[in-house]
């Protein structure tokens, strides 16, 4: 994937964007804009549920940021 040898599905792309809290454009190197929110996760072992929780928090943050930007317009 990093070297352009593998294709990813739209579903995987959306999951990666949610996990890392970035846009598709950023993940595909089409944009350098990356505005993220910092939060703390204190754990010695990260499990699938933890990753799903991080992705959910990032989706909520990105949705709130989008709504706020539309309200400001």
Buried (B, 14 or more C-beta within 10 A) or exposed (E): EEEEEEEEEEEEEBBBBBBBBBBEEBBEEEEEEEEEEEEEEEEEEEEEEEBEEBBEBBBEBBEEEEEEEEEEE
